[in-house]
Amino acid sequence: MELNLKKPICFFDLETTGTNVAKDRIVEISILKVFPNGNRESKTWLVNPEMPIPKEVVAIHGISNEKVANEPTFKQLSAAIYDMIKGCDLAGYNSNRFDIPLLAEEMLRADVDFDMKNMLAVDVQTIFHKMEQRTLSAAYKFYCGKELEGAHGAEADTMATYEVLKSQLDRYEDLENDTKFLSEFSARKNCADFAGFISFDKSGREIFSFGKHKGKCVEEILEQEPGYFGWIQNSDFPLYTKKVLTAIKLRKLNTKLK
């Protein structure tokens, strides 16, 4: 079944220096852009992460420090990457938990004002886990009947993710062929930021999801304890979490000024 799209959707996969969203860097990114008319375009970039790639990580994806030494940095590639995904929805495998948060960090470090407000996110892994509880290689074999050659390569994983989603739509009648439905179905939880430090309560207010103020209204805490904002901004939190927190603070200030 082909995807029923209202606007383009970009399937993408990252290979990285590790799994820490705030600290690790991209070493390879592959994007498959699918248009509503069924046309597709794809692009894969190797990226110099400007930090060493640990041996144990090289053993997984096969991208060595030598291989990326003369490749452009993410900052140098950021404009081209953003130009490819802007105005699109995003899809990936475990993308809500990892790929999108890490991509957001890289974009913000490169001074690109990346924001998901007008973008939907479809996580094919979440759909798979809700339906079958497997891994990407198993998902590819289960849904598509093929072995995944080149697993842990961004391009192979990206294409496999695209094919798996189409096969999921063919298999499950209760899955709607609609990006908004798939985004909501594959959403991990109702978070204001990617990392899950700020979420929404039942009334739609932002609340902290961690620490001593867990469950408390963000606006109220920032007003009652101004130093908490500074502590988060100066600590090792993801840049996107800091961006969301700053937006909440500015919104509150603007409300007071009106």
Stockholm file with secondary structure:
# STOCKHOLM 1.0

chainA/1-258         MELNLKKPICFFDLETTGTNVAKDRIVEISILKVFPNGNRESKTWLVNPEMPIPKEVVAIHGISNEKVANEPTFKQLSAAIYDMIKGCDLAGYNSNRFDIPLLAEEMLRADVDFDMKNMLAVDVQTIFHKMEQRTLSAAYKFYCGKELEGAHGAEADTMATYEVLKSQLDRYEDLENDTKFLSEFSARKNCADFAGFISFDKSGREIFSFGKHKGKCVEEILEQEPGYFGWIQNSDFPLYTKKVLTAIKLRKLNTKLK
#=GR chainA/1-258 SS CCCCCSSCEEEEEEEESCSCTTTCCEEEEEEEEECTTSCEEEEEEECBCSSCCCHHHHHHHCCCHHHHTTSCBHHHHHHHHHHHHTTSEEEESSIIIIIHHHHHHHHHHTTCCCCCTTCCEEEHHHHHHHHTCCCHHHHHHHHHSSCCTTTTCHHHHHHHHHHHHHHHHHHCTTSCSCHHHHHHHHCCSCBSSSSSSEEECTTSCEEECSGGGTTSBHHHHHHHCHHHHHHHHTTTCCHHHHHHHHHHHHHHHHHHHC
#=GC SS_cons         CCCCCSSCEEEEEEEESCSCTTTCCEEEEEEEEECTTSCEEEEEEECBCSSCCCHHHHHHHCCCHHHHTTSCBHHHHHHHHHHHHTTSEEEESSIIIIIHHHHHHHHHHTTCCCCCTTCCEEEHHHHHHHHTCCCHHHHHHHHHSSCCTTTTCHHHHHHHHHHHHHHHHHHCTTSCSCHHHHHHHHCCSCBSSSSSSEEECTTSCEEECSGGGTTSBHHHHHHHCHHHHHHHHTTTCCHHHHHHHHHHHHHHHHHHHC
//
